[in-house]
Amino acid sequence: MISFKKIMSGSERTVVVKKNILGSFGVKGLSLLITLILVPLTIDMLDQVKYGIWITIFSIVSWFNLMDMGIGNGFRNKFAEAVAKRNIELAKEYVQTFYSSMGIIAIAFLLVFTLINPLLNWTIILNLPLLFDENISLILWVVFALFCVQLYVKGISTIFMALQKTTYSNALMLSANIASLVFILFLKTLNLISLFSIALAFMAGPIIVYSAISLYSFSKNLKLYKPNLLYIPQKKYLNNLIGLGLKFFFIQITSVVMYMSSNIIITQLYGPAEVTPYNVAFRLYSSVQVVFSIIVTPFWTAFTEAHAKNDFNWMKSSISKLIKIWGIFSIGVFVIWLVSPFIFKIWVGEKVIITNSLSFQFALFVIINSLSSIFMFFLNGIGKISIVLFGAVFQFVLYIPFAFLLADSFNLNLTGIVIATNICLFVPLILVVIQTKKIINHSAYGIWNK
């Protein structure tokens, strides 16, 4: 029998990664459980149509994660490098620049949205039913305003990730989900059930949690990096974040187009009610993928540190081990697909019908996406993302035409949309595998080394 001490053996960096993985399993497991509870609870409180509308609204607003222009990921790498080299002053400058930039961006975009919101016909955009009885324009403004606040206060989570404290970041997410669940149960008790109140509960809970932890952390263990709220970003530090951040920005665009626009496509083709079965299937399999993401996520910053110290042997060994773990994980995903009809029946009952073909394509999605994440996290961590960017452009150009073609013209419906996603994921996967091998073997030149 393998002892705990044996499991936790290895280099200092390896031990840190293992601690984050083990700590995250418990935290992420609870967070996942709450997320799964929220789905049937919210469907029951709203009904299938309004739940579909809420998911579509949340998808649209989530597009604005792009508002940071990739600065968050650029900051994560640069801050981690500065900390690895024990340059505290540089690390603090990056924190100051990060928060100031995010504050300016959030305020600017909220002002722009406030001006254009009255001009948008949300009834057409969301394909609302004729009997919809709430002020959709007000709901969108409130959700967007609270999202802008979230964009700023969630910076503490990025700092924890950069400091290789993934468990802390996941604990924040758990606390945010608990806060949302408590608010929703409170609304149910008071019988204050509406799309507006549900949206408010989902958006306000995380703000309270992230704000409280930010105030506490910057007065205690992160006091060295405490930002000045009135700090004006300095050009040289901002350029360092944006230079790498812009590449991340374009990569983020493709992720948003693929994962979020599907809800818009479904709404336009089949109506908001059909968003619900798609989203329920997506939630199940994305929950399964959380297991693998817990394992791979701590490696991003660990790869950054290893690359800063030219420890290629550690990086090569880690990638090899992750691929073996992915193989075992993929078998587990296949088993989940086999029993998924029973899972759906127990979870959401018979009100929401998910076809076996849709479920199978989501299983393939998780398998492909999980393998891709190994190489993506490696390349993201070392900042060599030009090939990733090329793959992202491929996805951006082809996804929506593929989705419409397969769903509508080939009559594959919801399944066709997931097939389009899988096709657009597979081609870039081949490219990042090739680039990773070249970098590890010191044979990467030209675009392969950028």
C-alpha positions as CSV (number, residue, x, y, z in Angstrom):
1,M,0.0,0.0,0.0
2,I,1.4,3.4,-1.0
3,S,1.7,5.8,1.9
4,F,0.7,9.4,1.9
5,K,4.3,10.4,2.4
6,K,5.2,8.6,-0.8
7,I,2.4,10.3,-2.7
8,M,3.6,13.7,-1.5
9,S,7.3,13.0,-2.4
10,G,9.2,14.8,-5.2
11,S,10.7,18.2,-5.9
12,E,9.4,21.3,-4.0
13,R,7.5,22.3,-7.2
14,T,6.0,18.9,-7.5
15,V,4.9,18.8,-3.9
16,V,3.2,22.2,-4.3
17,V,1.3,21.0,-7.3
18,K,0.2,17.8,-5.5
19,K,-1.0,19.8,-2.5
20,N,-3.1,22.0,-4.8
21,I,-4.6,19.0,-6.6
22,L,-5.5,17.2,-3.3
23,G,-6.9,20.3,-1.7
24,S,-8.9,21.2,-4.8
25,F,-10.6,17.8,-5.0
26,G,-12.5,18.4,-1.8
27,V,-13.3,22.0,-2.5
28,K,-14.2,21.5,-6.2
29,G,-16.3,18.5,-5.3
30,L,-18.4,20.6,-3.0
31,S,-18.6,23.4,-5.5
32,L,-19.7,21.0,-8.2
33,L,-22.3,19.5,-5.9
34,I,-23.8,22.9,-5.3
35,T,-23.8,23.7,-9.0
36,L,-25.6,20.5,-9.8
37,I,-28.2,21.3,-7.1
38,L,-28.7,24.8,-8.5
39,V,-29.7,23.5,-12.0
40,P,-32.9,21.5,-11.1
41,L,-33.7,24.0,-8.4
42,T,-33.6,27.0,-10.8
43,I,-35.5,25.1,-13.5
44,D,-38.2,24.3,-11.0
45,M,-38.5,27.9,-9.8
46,L,-38.5,29.5,-13.2
47,D,-39.7,26.8,-15.7
48,Q,-37.8,25.5,-18.8
49,V,-38.4,28.5,-21.0
50,K,-37.3,31.2,-18.4
51,Y,-34.3,29.0,-17.4
52,G,-33.3,28.9,-21.0
53,I,-33.6,32.7,-21.2
54,W,-31.5,33.1,-18.1
55,I,-28.7,30.8,-19.4
56,T,-28.7,32.7,-22.7
57,I,-28.5,36.0,-20.8
58,F,-25.6,34.7,-18.6
59,S,-23.9,33.5,-21.8
60,I,-24.1,36.9,-23.4
61,V,-22.8,38.7,-20.4
62,S,-20.0,36.2,-20.0
63,W,-18.8,37.2,-23.4
64,F,-17.6,40.4,-21.6
65,N,-15.0,38.4,-19.8
66,L,-13.0,39.5,-22.9
67,M,-13.1,43.0,-21.5
68,D,-9.8,42.4,-19.7
69,M,-8.1,42.2,-23.1
70,G,-6.2,39.2,-21.9
71,I,-4.6,41.3,-19.1
72,G,-5.6,38.7,-16.5
73,N,-3.7,35.9,-18.1
74,G,-0.8,38.2,-19.0
75,F,-0.7,39.3,-15.4
76,R,-0.8,35.7,-14.1
77,N,2.4,34.8,-16.1
78,K,4.3,38.0,-15.4
79,F,3.4,38.1,-11.7
80,A,4.4,34.5,-11.3
81,E,7.8,35.1,-13.0
82,A,8.5,38.1,-10.8
83,V,7.6,36.1,-7.6
84,A,9.8,33.1,-8.8
85,K,12.7,35.5,-9.2
86,R,11.9,37.1,-5.8
87,N,11.5,40.5,-7.3
88,I,8.8,41.8,-4.8
89,E,8.8,45.4,-6.2
90,L,8.2,44.3,-9.7
91,A,5.5,41.9,-8.5
92,K,3.7,44.7,-6.7
93,E,3.9,46.9,-9.7
94,Y,2.1,44.2,-11.7
95,V,-0.6,43.9,-9.1
96,Q,-1.1,47.7,-9.1
97,T,-1.2,47.8,-12.9
98,F,-3.6,44.8,-13.0
99,Y,-6.2,46.2,-10.6
100,S,-6.0,49.8,-12.0
101,S,-6.4,48.6,-15.5
102,M,-9.4,46.3,-14.6
103,G,-11.1,49.1,-12.8
104,I,-10.8,51.5,-15.8
105,I,-12.0,48.8,-18.2
106,A,-15.0,47.9,-16.0
107,I,-16.2,51.5,-15.6
108,A,-15.7,52.3,-19.3
109,F,-17.6,49.3,-20.5
110,L,-20.4,49.8,-18.1
111,L,-20.9,53.4,-19.3
112,V,-20.9,52.2,-23.0
113,F,-23.4,49.4,-22.2
114,T,-25.6,51.9,-20.3
115,L,-25.7,54.1,-23.5
116,I,-26.5,51.3,-26.0
117,N,-28.7,49.1,-23.9
118,P,-31.9,51.1,-24.6
119,L,-31.2,50.8,-28.4
120,L,-31.1,47.0,-28.4
121,N,-34.2,44.9,-29.0
122,W,-33.7,42.1,-26.5
123,T,-37.1,40.6,-27.4
124,I,-35.7,39.7,-30.9
125,I,-32.2,38.9,-29.8
126,L,-33.4,36.4,-27.1
127,N,-36.4,35.3,-29.2
128,L,-38.6,35.9,-26.2
129,P,-42.1,34.4,-26.1
130,L,-45.1,36.7,-26.5
131,L,-46.2,36.3,-22.9
132,F,-42.9,37.2,-21.3
133,D,-43.8,39.4,-18.4
134,E,-40.6,41.0,-17.1
135,N,-38.5,44.1,-18.0
136,I,-35.7,42.4,-19.9
137,S,-33.8,45.6,-20.6
138,L,-33.5,46.3,-16.8
139,I,-32.5,42.7,-16.1
140,L,-29.7,42.9,-18.7
141,W,-28.4,46.2,-17.3
142,V,-28.4,45.0,-13.7
143,V,-26.7,41.7,-14.7
144,F,-24.1,43.5,-16.7
145,A,-23.4,46.1,-14.0
146,L,-22.9,43.4,-11.4
147,F,-20.7,41.5,-13.8
148,C,-18.4,44.5,-14.2
149,V,-18.0,44.7,-10.4
150,Q,-17.2,40.9,-10.5
151,L,-14.6,41.5,-13.1
152,Y,-12.7,43.8,-10.7
153,V,-13.1,42.0,-7.4
154,K,-12.2,38.6,-8.9
155,G,-8.7,39.7,-9.3
156,I,-7.8,38.1,-6.0
157,S,-8.5,34.7,-7.5
158,T,-6.0,35.4,-10.3
159,I,-3.4,36.3,-7.7
160,F,-4.0,33.1,-5.8
161,M,-3.5,31.1,-9.1
162,A,-0.3,32.9,-9.9
163,L,1.0,32.1,-6.4
164,Q,0.3,28.4,-7.0
165,K,-2.5,28.5,-4.5
166,T,-5.1,26.9,-6.7
167,T,-7.0,25.5,-3.7
168,Y,-7.6,29.0,-2.4
169,S,-8.9,30.1,-5.8
170,N,-11.3,27.1,-5.9
171,A,-12.4,27.8,-2.3
172,L,-13.5,31.2,-3.5
173,M,-15.6,29.7,-6.2
174,L,-17.1,27.3,-3.7
175,S,-18.0,30.2,-1.4
176,A,-19.5,32.1,-4.2
177,N,-21.7,29.2,-5.2
178,I,-22.8,28.7,-1.6
179,A,-23.7,32.4,-1.4
180,S,-25.8,32.2,-4.6
181,L,-27.5,29.0,-3.3
182,V,-28.4,30.7,0.0
183,F,-29.8,33.7,-1.8
184,I,-31.9,31.6,-4.1
185,L,-33.3,29.5,-1.2
186,F,-34.1,32.7,0.6
187,L,-36.0,34.0,-2.4
188,K,-37.9,30.7,-2.6
189,T,-38.8,31.0,1.1
190,L,-40.2,34.5,0.6
191,N,-41.8,33.5,-2.7
192,L,-39.9,36.2,-4.6
193,I,-39.4,34.2,-7.7
194,S,-38.7,35.9,-11.0
195,L,-36.0,36.0,-13.6
196,F,-34.9,39.3,-12.2
197,S,-34.5,38.0,-8.6
198,I,-32.7,34.8,-9.7
199,A,-30.3,36.8,-11.9
200,L,-29.6,39.1,-8.9
201,A,-28.9,36.2,-6.6
202,F,-26.5,34.5,-9.1
203,M,-24.5,37.8,-9.7
204,A,-24.5,39.3,-6.2
205,G,-23.3,36.3,-4.2
206,P,-19.8,36.1,-5.8
207,I,-19.3,39.9,-5.4
208,I,-19.8,39.7,-1.6
209,V,-17.4,36.7,-1.3
210,Y,-14.6,38.1,-3.5
211,S,-14.8,41.5,-2.0
212,A,-14.5,40.2,1.6
213,I,-11.6,37.9,0.8
214,S,-9.8,40.6,-1.1
215,L,-10.0,43.0,1.9
216,Y,-8.9,40.3,4.3
217,S,-6.0,39.0,2.2
218,F,-4.5,42.4,1.4
219,S,-4.5,43.3,5.1
220,K,-2.8,40.0,6.0
221,N,-0.8,37.5,4.0
222,L,-0.8,39.6,0.7
223,K,0.0,42.9,2.5
224,L,3.2,43.2,0.5
225,Y,1.2,43.4,-2.8
226,K,-1.7,45.6,-1.6
227,P,-2.7,47.8,-4.5
228,N,-3.4,51.6,-4.3
229,L,-6.9,52.1,-5.7
230,L,-6.0,55.5,-7.1
231,Y,-2.8,54.2,-8.9
232,I,-2.5,55.2,-12.6
233,P,-1.0,52.3,-14.6
234,Q,2.5,52.9,-15.8
235,K,3.1,52.4,-19.5
236,K,6.0,49.9,-19.3
237,Y,4.3,47.5,-16.9
238,L,1.0,47.8,-18.8
239,N,2.8,47.0,-22.1
240,N,4.3,43.9,-20.5
241,L,0.9,42.7,-19.5
242,I,-0.8,43.6,-22.8
243,G,2.0,42.3,-25.1
244,L,1.3,38.8,-23.9
245,G,-2.3,39.5,-22.9
246,L,-3.4,40.4,-26.4
247,K,-2.6,36.9,-27.6
248,F,-4.6,35.5,-24.7
249,F,-7.3,37.9,-25.6
250,F,-7.8,36.6,-29.1
251,I,-7.7,33.0,-27.8
252,Q,-10.4,33.9,-25.3
253,I,-12.6,35.3,-28.1
254,T,-12.7,31.8,-29.8
255,S,-13.6,30.2,-26.5
256,V,-16.4,32.6,-26.0
257,V,-17.6,32.2,-29.6
258,M,-17.6,28.4,-29.3
259,Y,-19.0,27.9,-25.8
260,M,-21.3,30.8,-25.4
261,S,-22.7,31.5,-28.9
262,S,-24.1,28.0,-29.0
263,N,-26.9,29.1,-26.7
264,I,-27.7,32.0,-29.1
265,I,-27.7,29.7,-32.1
266,I,-30.1,27.3,-30.4
267,T,-32.3,30.1,-29.3
268,Q,-32.5,31.4,-32.9
269,L,-33.0,28.0,-34.5
270,Y,-35.3,26.3,-32.0
271,G,-36.3,28.8,-29.3
272,P,-35.1,29.3,-25.7
273,A,-36.7,26.1,-24.4
274,E,-34.2,24.0,-26.3
275,V,-31.3,25.7,-24.6
276,T,-32.3,23.9,-21.4
277,P,-31.5,20.2,-22.6
278,Y,-28.3,21.4,-24.2
279,N,-27.3,23.2,-21.1
280,V,-28.2,20.3,-18.8
281,A,-26.1,17.9,-20.9
282,F,-23.3,20.5,-21.0
283,R,-23.4,20.9,-17.2
284,L,-23.1,17.1,-16.6
285,Y,-20.1,16.7,-18.8
286,S,-18.4,19.9,-17.8
287,S,-18.8,18.7,-14.2
288,V,-17.0,15.5,-15.2
289,Q,-14.2,17.6,-16.8
290,V,-13.8,19.5,-13.5
291,V,-12.1,16.3,-12.2
292,F,-9.3,16.6,-14.8
293,S,-9.1,20.4,-14.6
294,I,-8.4,20.0,-10.9
295,I,-5.3,18.0,-11.8
296,V,-4.1,20.1,-14.7
297,T,-4.8,23.6,-13.5
298,P,-1.9,23.9,-10.9
299,F,0.5,23.1,-13.7
300,W,0.0,26.4,-15.5
301,T,2.0,28.4,-13.0
302,A,4.3,25.5,-12.2
303,F,5.3,25.4,-15.9
304,T,5.9,29.2,-15.7
305,E,8.2,28.7,-12.8
306,A,10.0,25.7,-14.3
307,H,10.5,27.5,-17.6
308,A,11.9,30.6,-15.8
309,K,14.5,28.2,-14.2
310,N,15.1,26.2,-17.4
311,D,13.9,22.9,-15.8
312,F,12.9,21.1,-19.0
313,N,13.3,17.6,-17.4
314,W,10.5,18.4,-14.9
315,M,8.3,19.8,-17.6
316,K,8.8,16.8,-19.9
317,S,8.1,14.3,-17.0
318,S,5.0,16.2,-15.9
319,I,3.4,16.2,-19.4
320,S,4.1,12.5,-19.7
321,K,2.4,11.8,-16.4
322,L,-0.6,14.0,-17.3
323,I,-1.1,12.1,-20.6
324,K,-1.3,8.8,-18.7
325,I,-3.8,10.3,-16.2
326,W,-5.8,11.6,-19.2
327,G,-6.0,8.0,-20.6
328,I,-7.5,6.7,-17.4
329,F,-9.8,9.7,-17.2
330,S,-11.1,9.1,-20.7
331,I,-12.2,5.6,-19.8
332,G,-14.2,7.1,-16.9
333,V,-15.9,9.6,-19.2
334,F,-17.0,6.7,-21.5
335,V,-18.5,4.9,-18.4
336,I,-20.3,8.2,-17.5
337,W,-21.8,8.2,-21.0
338,L,-23.0,4.6,-20.7
339,V,-24.9,5.4,-17.5
340,S,-25.9,9.0,-18.4
341,P,-29.6,8.2,-19.2
342,F,-30.0,7.1,-15.5
343,I,-28.1,10.2,-14.3
344,F,-30.3,12.6,-16.2
345,K,-33.5,10.9,-15.0
346,I,-32.4,11.1,-11.4
347,W,-31.0,14.6,-11.7
348,V,-33.7,16.5,-13.7
349,G,-36.5,14.0,-14.0
350,E,-38.4,13.4,-17.3
351,K,-39.2,17.1,-17.9
352,V,-35.9,17.6,-19.8
353,I,-35.1,15.1,-22.6
354,I,-31.4,14.6,-23.6
355,T,-30.8,12.3,-26.6
356,N,-28.1,9.6,-26.4
357,S,-26.3,11.1,-29.5
358,L,-26.1,14.6,-27.8
359,S,-24.7,12.9,-24.7
360,F,-22.1,11.0,-26.7
361,Q,-20.8,14.1,-28.5
362,F,-20.4,15.9,-25.1
363,A,-18.4,12.9,-23.9
364,L,-16.1,13.2,-26.9
365,F,-15.9,17.0,-26.2
366,V,-14.7,16.4,-22.7
367,I,-12.1,13.8,-23.9
368,I,-10.7,16.1,-26.6
369,N,-10.8,19.2,-24.5
370,S,-9.1,17.5,-21.6
371,L,-6.2,16.3,-23.7
372,S,-5.9,19.7,-25.3
373,S,-5.7,21.4,-21.9
374,I,-2.4,19.6,-21.0
375,F,-0.6,21.1,-23.9
376,M,-2.5,24.4,-23.8
377,F,-1.6,24.9,-20.1
378,F,2.1,24.1,-20.9
379,L,2.2,26.6,-23.7
380,N,0.2,29.2,-21.8
381,G,2.5,28.9,-18.8
382,I,5.7,29.5,-20.8
383,G,4.1,32.2,-23.0
384,K,4.7,30.4,-26.3
385,I,1.2,30.8,-27.7
386,S,1.5,31.9,-31.4
387,I,0.5,28.4,-32.6
388,V,-2.4,28.4,-30.0
389,L,-3.4,31.7,-31.5
390,F,-3.4,30.3,-35.0
391,G,-5.6,27.4,-33.9
392,A,-7.9,29.9,-32.2
393,V,-8.3,31.8,-35.5
394,F,-9.3,28.5,-37.2
395,Q,-11.9,27.9,-34.5
396,F,-13.2,31.5,-34.7
397,V,-13.7,31.4,-38.5
398,L,-15.2,27.9,-38.8
399,Y,-17.3,27.3,-35.7
400,I,-20.5,29.2,-36.4
401,P,-20.8,28.1,-40.1
402,F,-20.1,24.5,-39.0
403,A,-22.7,24.8,-36.2
404,F,-25.4,26.1,-38.5
405,L,-24.5,23.7,-41.3
406,L,-24.6,20.5,-39.1
407,A,-27.5,21.6,-36.9
408,D,-29.8,23.1,-39.6
409,S,-28.8,21.9,-43.1
410,F,-27.9,18.3,-42.0
411,N,-30.8,18.2,-39.5
412,L,-28.5,17.1,-36.6
413,N,-30.1,19.7,-34.3
414,L,-28.4,20.1,-30.9
415,T,-26.0,17.2,-31.6
416,G,-24.7,19.0,-34.7
417,I,-23.7,22.0,-32.7
418,V,-21.5,19.8,-30.4
419,I,-20.1,18.0,-33.4
420,A,-19.0,21.4,-34.8
421,T,-17.3,22.2,-31.5
422,N,-15.4,18.9,-31.5
423,I,-14.2,19.4,-35.1
424,C,-12.9,22.9,-34.2
425,L,-11.1,21.5,-31.1
426,F,-9.4,18.6,-32.8
427,V,-7.4,20.5,-35.5
428,P,-5.7,22.9,-33.0
429,L,-5.0,19.9,-30.7
430,I,-2.7,18.4,-33.4
431,L,-0.8,21.7,-33.7
432,V,-0.2,22.2,-30.0
433,V,1.0,18.6,-29.6
434,I,3.6,19.2,-32.3
435,Q,4.7,22.5,-30.8
436,T,5.1,21.0,-27.3
437,K,7.3,18.2,-28.6
438,K,9.5,20.6,-30.4
439,I,9.9,22.9,-27.4
440,I,10.6,20.1,-25.0
441,N,13.2,18.6,-27.4
442,H,14.8,22.0,-28.1
443,S,14.0,21.8,-31.8
444,A,11.4,24.7,-31.9
445,Y,12.3,27.5,-34.3
446,G,10.5,30.3,-35.9
447,I,6.7,30.4,-35.2
448,W,7.0,27.1,-33.2
449,N,9.1,29.0,-30.6
450,K,6.9,32.1,-30.2
